[in-house]
Amino acid sequence: MSVATFIPGTEINLLDRLPQTKRDPKARAAAKTVADRALAKQFGRDFFDGERRHGYGGYRYDGRWLPVVQRLVEHYQLGPDARILDVGAAKGFLLHDFLQVLPGAIVRGLDVSAYAKANAHGGTGPFIDLGSAEKLPYPDASFDLVISINSIHNLPLPLCAQALAEMERVSRAHKFLTVDAWRTEDEHLRLLDWILTAETFMHVDDWRKLFAEVGFTGDYWWFIP
Ligand SMILES: C[S@@+](CC[C@H](N)C(=O)[O-])C[C@H]1O[C@@H](n2cnc3c(N)ncnc32)[C@H](O)[C@@H]1O
């Protein structure tokens, strides 16, 4: 896509129906070690269901994503047989909830974690493909909505850029992602204290520049702890 034809997506918080989580970046910064980060980056049992210093400290389904999924379906006016891809699908919570809202939808997830696929919620394991976001194993224009929540920033910048281009390629309509970012120096410092696994985190203006460089026209929001 040439720069001349690039139409940027919209900055919009489509996660605004999620309950607010209280985070303490200073406490995490004081506790985390290089070894903790290395273990977290394996995205295995320790990341999902181990101690909090290695990741989620227990990633269990509690239905909190259902209102978000309803919001996405309404916002993008997805039809009953929509095709939906979740990049960084983890244990398939959103795939499960999309099928609750749109039982006729075709859902796929992609994740690097064999642990997450093997422990996926509600029978979604078979809908999750193992792979990495910079190389999506799907044809061009094969999904109505491609989402990625707090996942592609786990790649280093060149691969993160490729992942954005891949989301653009496989979507025939809508895209929405969230990534680690900051707007102010205070937010930057909080993020540095908080991050465990992210490789690419930038000022929001630099993310927007990257979206334009790779031709990513999807909508976006920021993870700011
Ligand atoms: C912070 S979790 C977010 C999970 C889920 N999207 C959510 O919001 O609850 C990050 C997810 O990205 C996955 N991940 C890490 N690197 C990835 C990559 N290169 N390609 C695809 N998924 C990746 C991890 O296994 C993990 O499931």
The ligand as a Gaussian input file, in Angstrom:
#p B3LYP/6-31G(d) Opt

LIG

0 1
 C       -0.417000     -11.068000      27.663000
 S       -0.942000     -12.531000      26.870000
 C       -2.493000     -11.973000      26.144000
 C       -3.433000     -13.111000      25.905000
 C       -4.828000     -12.697000      25.432000
 N       -4.794000     -12.058000      24.121000
 C       -5.470000     -11.787000      26.455000
 O       -5.575000     -10.593000      26.205000
 O       -5.822000     -12.275000      27.531000
 C        0.142000     -12.636000      25.467000
 C       -0.163000     -13.832000      24.597000
 O        0.647000     -13.713000      23.415000
 C        1.152000     -14.984000      23.112000
 N        2.340000     -14.764000      22.262000
 C        3.585000     -14.420000      22.632000
 N        4.388000     -14.286000      21.559000
 C        3.610000     -14.541000      20.485000
 C        3.863000     -14.578000      19.083000
 N        5.091000     -14.326000      18.588000
 N        2.850000     -14.895000      18.253000
 C        1.610000     -15.168000      18.740000
 N        1.312000     -15.150000      20.059000
 C        2.303000     -14.847000      20.916000
 C        1.424000     -15.610000      24.471000
 O        1.562000     -17.000000      24.435000
 C        0.177000     -15.163000      25.230000
 O       -0.888000     -16.047000      25.032000

